Amino acid sequence: MSVRRRTTLRAVAAATVVVALAAGCSNANSGANKGGGAAGVLTLGKPDGPQTNNSNPFLTTSAGAVLGYRHMIYEPLAMTNMIRPTEKADPWLATEWAWEDNFTKVTFTLDDRAKWADGKPLTAADVEFTFNLLKEHPALNGDGVPFDGVAVKGKQVVLTFEESQFVNQNKIIQTFIVPKHIWEKVENPETWPNRTPVGSGPYKLKTFTPQTTTLTATPTYWNGDTKVKELRYTAYNDNSAATTALATGKMEWSFVFMPNHKQLFIDKDPKNHQLWFPSGLGIHGLWFNTTRKPFDNPALRKAMAMVVDRKAIHVQAQATLYPEITNPTGIPLPAGEPFLAPEYEDATTKPDVAGAKKVLAEAGFKLSGGVLKDPGGKPVTLTFTDPAGWNDYITGLAIIKDNIKEIGIEAKVKTQTAEAWGTDVANGNFDATLHWTNSGATPYDMYQNIMDGAIVQPIGKSSQAGNFGRFKNAEATAALKEYANATTDAARTKALNTLQKIFVEQAPMIPTAAAPIGAEFSTKNWIGWPSEANPYAPPQHTQRTALEIVLNLKPSTK
């Protein structure tokens, strides 16, 4: 499957639909490059199968979200860089914004040049309408921001909140703004397919088919000229088809997991074929169901974390595409360096079998004849689960299975359909599973997703907000709340240091890789892509910053 970067389990529903549709679709290679940069065309896509005509920007299941073209039609108030989370966001529809009263109030000043693709001006009334829309329709408010007061003051829009929004500030300033004169006529915006989308961005929807979506540049885009005159998104059936399209130049921009990317992609055109997979502050890892014995014992979880070989997972399971996790706090580096607690600055994830055995022995576990027994004398066994076909995860589980065998734990791997797996994870019906976390401007989002006791659901009730392992630790929950409501950087640092210590010592989840925000791309027709040397944006085309990338591209002179 494609490289995963999802924010919550709600996205599993979209993946499930895609898998089901892909099984019966025909050749999805229509829309191939017929001239590339020379004709002003950029070809891109994903291996997610045929799509349904839906351009609702707020629905994660829409074709606009899955393929990423919603970012070319709808724009945010400001643009953040997820791989440089401490940098100030770039002004976009708003020329400036100011937070007050410990992030309980924010005032946006709008760019008076902004206008909709149909020529009407974009005003404060549109912004006010958008935030009220999200406030009134929780299904559209994917980030769960607790909107309260929304008011207009001339060209300014003022939002007020009952509690500090420090942890949500980037989510708020990145909100898609929609035109009031169109959306106010919609009877049910939560299910509206929005098949003729009108946004303020530089592109309009030209044609849509289940296999190919074409956008064309708006001649009167308010924020300048665009060199890319047409965007063609192709929905390929699977990784193999997408990889072939990239290798042959039919597709110029995508993110596809390739276990041997050098041979399959780079070597096909070493001069032009490139890839870059940086990370933000989200991770992949092995989640434990902490309600099941003996996995409710933190010593067992910590010992398992101490023997997992992240380097092997990085090389064998992820083909070095996913950034390696090198710190036991799980905080990805270098993005998370400013947040590391002093006691973990030099810590590593190098396997320590002897140390793990010592932790187990001190907790009452006994290793006899190569079998680990819990304090009650029962052999420790478990079942790993993940969807069939997710080869990076399945290979990772096989590596972890071998690793924990060294401390006497017997494990087996069970594969499921994506739909069954998603349901089981949400309902707490698993021993341990590889899964991703949320990501944000700080490690808070990652830790909150894993350890927040305030969002714990009972076994059998879907836990869509996270904490799938039902981890309960009063100190962690308190630290998360303290971080979110702190009034000083010092208080936030103290709370985050506490969370790091709990994560390492209690191991509710074993981090295995940083969540990549990467892509493969070609410089044959277009130049100006972000890179490690010029990291102005993550290269993945399903992120908001994809718009910034497209506006930065220029025809190649090769």
C-alpha positions, 0 to 999 in steps of 0.5 A: 500500500502507499506510504501512510500518513493519517491523523486518526482512525477515521481515515481507515474507512477511506482506505477500506473503501479504496481497497474494496473498489480497487479489487474490481477496477480496470486499468487506471493508467489513463491520464498519462503524461502527454507532454509534461512540463513542456505543455504546462502539465504536471502528472501525479497520483496515488495507488488508491484505486478508483475514486467517487466524485466528491470534492468536499474539502472537509471530508477525509474520505472525499476524492479531493482529500485522498488524491490531495487536489483539495489543496489546490482549490481551497486555501488556508489562512496560513501555511505551516511547515510540518518538518520545521514545526517551530518555524512561524507559518507563512501568511496566506489568506490572512496577512497576519494573526495575533493570539491573546489571553493565553491562546484563548483569542485570535484575530485574523487580518485578511488579505484584501486581494483574495477572491474566489475563482468565480470572481467574487471577493473573499471577505471576513464574512466567508471566514466567519461562515466557515468557522461557524460551519465547523462549529455547527457540524462536528463531522466536518471538524476533523481536528475536533477544535472546540470553536466558541465565539466567532465575530467580524470586525471590519476586515478582521475575524476574531475567534474566542475559546473557553480554554487555551488553544496552544496545541491547536493553533496550527490546526486553526490557522490552516483551516480551509476557507469556503465561500459563504455564497455557495455553502450557505445554500447547502442543505447537508454540508456533512454529506455534500459531494461538492462536485463543482468546487469553487475555492480561492486557490489557483486551480478549478476542477476541469474533469473527473472520472474514477481514474483521472481527475484534471484541474486547470489553472485559474487565469485570475488567481489572486496570488499571482501567476502559475507555471503549472497550467494543468494538474492530472491526478491518476488513481492507480490500482495498486503500488505496482501500477503506480511504481511503473508509472513513476519509473516510466515518467507517466507520473511525475509526483507521488508517494508509494512504498517501494521496497527496492526504490533504487532499482525500481525508480531511481535507476530508471532515470538517475538524472531526474528521478528523486525522492525525499522522505522527511518526518514531522512529529508523528510516528509508527509503532507497536500499540499494546492493548493495556487492558489484557494481561500480562500487557497491563504490566509496564515492565513487560512492555518496557522490556519488549521495547528494549529489545526491538531492533529499529535499525532492522525495521528501518532497513528491512521493513521500510527500505530506509524510506521511513526516517529511523527512530533513534530515541526511546522517547519516540520523538522523531529527529531532527524535527523534535530536537528542540523538545527532547528532555535533557535526560534523553538527549543522549539516549538511544534505541540500540537493543539491550537484551541483557537489560530487558531480562533484568527489568523482567526479573525485577518485576517477577517474570521468570525465563526458563528453558527459553520461555518467559513466564509471568509472575503468575507462572503463565507463559507469555504469548501474544498475537500481532495483527495488521492488514494483509498486504501492508508489507512494511507493517507485516515485515516489521511484525516479523522482525519484532517477533524474532526480537522478543523471542530472545526474551522468551516471548512467543508471538504469532502474526495474524492478518486481516482485511483493513476494515476488520482490522480498523474495527478491532483496533478501534474497539480494543480487540487486539493484543498488539498492532502496528499503527500510526499516531497523530502529528502536530506542531509539537510532540503533544499531539503524538503523546496525547494520541497514545496516552490521554486517559480523557479519551479512553473508551471501554472495550467494545466501544469505538475509540475514534479519537485515539488511545487505542491501547486504553492506556490509563495513567493519571500522571500522563493525563494530568501532564497532557492537560497541563501542557495544553493549558500552560501559560509559560514555555517553562510549564510546557517544557516541564509537562512534556518532560514528564510525558517523555519519562512516562512514555519511556518507563511505561511503554504504552507503545513501542515506536518503530519509525518516524511517520514520513511526509515524503514523496517521489518526484521527477525533475525532467519537466519541473524543478523547484521541488523541496529537498533536504537542502531546501526544506521549505515544505514536506514533499507529500502532495496530500498535505496543504503545503502541496499548493506551496510546492506547485506554486514554486515549480518552474519548467525545467530547461533540460 
